[in-house]
Amino acid sequence: MKVLIIGTSFHEYVIAKTLQKSRHNIDVKVIGTREIPGLDGVEVVAMDSDTVNNYIKDKDIDIVIIRPEEEISFHLRGAYIFYIGPSLYERIHYYHHEIGKEFILFSFTDGRHVIHAPPVKRDYGSFVSGDLWLPEQDVTTAQDINTRLLLESPNYTGFLHNRFIKTDGGTELVGCNLIGESAIINVLELLETDLVDLLNAVQQQKLDQLDVRWSEDTMITSFITCTEHTLPFSANIISTNSPLAVVWGRGENMKSATVRHQALLEMVGGECERLTVVQRV
């Protein structure tokens, strides 16, 4: 299988790294307007329709992974399209009072079936203070919303990620297309099913027949502002465009994940700007 990832942002980096760990023999190519720190082999090309489509044809690409807004401009031909994070709405305004914490839900679809990843919480403080994790009903409501949005767009295959918040009017969708969110690390790092198997199931519209599993581990991920331009090497540190980096700590429980995350923050010497947490209960 030959997979082409179009784009050179953080999302594309994480997906490429995950695919490179596959047990399958696949050829992963990445093209964009610039190189990605920490990812070898990125080809910098002119990002116009003719160039991209000729690349797909010349390299005999089987699957293209791309953002929907990019695919619209390229009018891709000759390969199966796997979308990542659609911009169904630029911003959704809600008119109730916020009473709960914000969380992100990734959902995968083959056009007929939908599966959901564990929710990713964007607030860290509540875990430290011992507050209850996301109520099951809040997550179920978010899953229902993502499922409805995806099945209303049967030509959309890939994954969607939306941001939700609990208000006095219920659990509400407050935003889509979270470009740059660190939550994708949580979802793909904890994914135990081979991502290539997931791609195949989506392409064949057999997602309902694949046993997709995520680890029960707790994972804390943060975007940080670095004080140094050169970061120490670590499997749990990703350098994006200076001065931002991403670090994560993973453990069997919240305590062990916190210890590992904090150690990495001290190693890098940066200040945390955004943080996401997956805790399975």
N, C-alpha and C positions, 0 to 999 in steps of 0.2 A: 504494500500500500504506500502511495505517495501522498503526503499531506502538506498543503501549503497554508501557512499562517500569514495573513496580510495585516501589517501594522507593527509598530515597534514601541508600544506602551507597556505598562506593567502587566496588564491582562495577558497580552501576547507572550510576554516573557514567561509567566507562570505556566501557561498552557504548553509552551514549547518544552520547558523543563520537565513537565509531567509526562508528556508523550515520549521524551527521550529515555525515561525510566521504564517504558513498556517492555514486557517480556516478548512482544512480537517484533519481528524484523520489519521495521517501517523506515521510510525516508522522510524526515521532517525538514521542510524548508521554510525560511522566514524572509519576507521582503518588506521593505519600507523605505522611508526617507532618511533614516539614520541608523547607526548601529545601536545595539542594546548592551549596556555594560554587563559583563558576566555571561553573555550568550554568544558563543562562537558561530561563525558561518552565516550571519545575517547579510543578505545581499541588498545593497542600497541601489534602488532603481527609480526611474521616473514613474511616478504614481499616476498614470493616465490609463484610460480604458484600453487602448491598443497595446501598450506595453504589458499590462497585467494579463490580458487575455492571450497574448502571444506567449507569455511565460508559461501560462497554464497548459497551452497546447504543446509547446516545445518540450516541456519537462514531463508531459503525460501525467498531469496531476489528477488524483482520484477524488480528494476531498479538499475543499477550501474552507478555512476557518476565518471568519471576518465579521466585523460589526455591520449591522444592517444599513446604517447610513452610508458606509463606504461601498457596500455592494450596489446600492442604488446608483451611485455615481459611476461605477465601473461597468455595469451591465454584464456581469460575468457569464461566460459560456463554457460548456464542455466539462464541467466538474460538479460534483455534489456540494451543496452549500450547507455549512454548519454555522449558524449565527450565534454570536456571543453578546448578550446584553442589549436588547433592542431599545431604541428611543421611542417607545410607544407614546410617551408623553414627556414633554420637557420638564414639567413641574406640576404636581397636583396639590392644590390648596385644600386644606381641611378647615372646618369652621367650628370645631369643638375644642374643649380644653384638654390639654395633654395631661394624662394621669399615669401613664406607664412609660417604660423605657423603649427606645428605638431598637429595631432589629431588622436584619436583612435576610431574605429568603431566596435562595437559588433553586430554580426548577428546570428540569430537562424535559424535552419533548421530541417525539418523532413525527409530530403532526396529528397523531391519533391518541397517543398515550402520554401521560405526564408522571414523572417521579420528582420527589422533593428532597433536597439536601437538608441536613440539620440546620436550624436557624442560627444565625450569627448575631450576637448582641453587640451593640456599638458602645455600651456604657460599661465601664469597668468598676466603678465605685460600689455599685449595689452588691457585687460579689464579695468585696472586702467586708462590707457591713453585714453580710449574711442575709440579705433580702432574698425572697423567693425567686426562683428562676422563672422564665416565661411560662405563664399559664397555658395549659394544653389548648384551651379554647381560642386563645389569641393566635397560636400557631396554626390551628385548624382553619380559622377564618382567613389567614394569609394564604394558606395553601389553596383554599377555594377560589380566592381572587386570582392568584397566578394561573390556576388551572383554567378558569374561565377566559382569561386574557389569551392564553396560548391556544386553546381549542377554538376560539373565535378567529384565529389566524392559522388555518390548516396548512398554509404554505410555509409557515415558519417552523424550522427544525433547528434544534440547538439548545441553548439555555438562556433563560431570562432571570435577571436578578432585580428585585424590587425592595424598596425600603418601606417599613411599616412602623406604626406607632399606636399605642393604646390611648384612646381618648374617652371622654365621658359619653361619646356617641358610638363606641365600639372600636374595634381594631381597624385602622384606616391606612390606605396606601398613600404615601406622601412623596414618593419620588421614584424615578426609573433611571436607567442608564448611568449607573454610578461609576463614571470613568475614574480610574485611579484608586478605587476602594481596595483596601488590603484584604477585604473579606474573601476574595477568590483564593488566597493562600489557604485560609482555613478550610474551605470546601475541598480543594484539590489535594492538599497535603493529607487530609484525613480520609480521602477516598481510597478504599481498599480494593475496589474493582478496577481492573485495568482500564484506563481511559480509552484505549484503542477498542476494547470490547464494547464500551459504551458508544463510541462513534459508529461502530459497525451495526449495533442494535438500532441506533437512530436512523441510519441510512436504510436499513432493511425494514423499518417500521415494526420492529420486534422488541421495543423497549420493555413491554410488559412481560416478556419472557426472560429477561436478564435479571439475575439476582444482584442488584446494586447495593453495596454495603459501604458504610462509613465506620471508621474506628470510634470506639467509645471514649477515646482520650479527650482531655480538656486541652484547648489550645488558645493561647493569647498572642495576638499579632498587633504590631503597632508601626505606624509611620513615624519616623523621627527626623528631627533636624540635626544634622551632624556638625560637630565643631571641626572635624578633620576632613580633608578632601580624599584621603586614602583610608579605606576601612580595613580592619583586620579581616583575614579570610575566615569564614565560617559557613557551614552548610545552612545555618539558620540566619544568615544576614544577606540581604540583597541590596546592592547599590543601584539606585535608579539614577536620575539626573541630579547631580550634586546641587544643593546640599541635602537631599532627601535619601533616606534608606528605609528598609523594612526589616524588622527583626521579629522573631517569634519564638515562644517557649511552649513546649508540649510535654504533657505528663499524664499520669494515670488519674490525677485529681487536680483540683484547683491549686492546692498548696505547691505541689511539685512543678506545675506549669508556671506559677508565679515566680518561684525561685529561679528557674531557668531563664525566664524572660528578663527578670531584673538583672541577672548576671550579664546577659548580652547587652542590655542598655548601658551598664557600667563599663563594659568593654569598649563600646562604641563612643561613649561619652557624649551622647546627644540628649535632646529633650523631646519627650513624647508629644506628638501633635494629635494623632488620631489612633484609637485603639479598638480592636474588635475581639470578641471572645466567643468561643464555642464551648459550652459545657453540657454534656449529656447527662441526663438524670433518669 
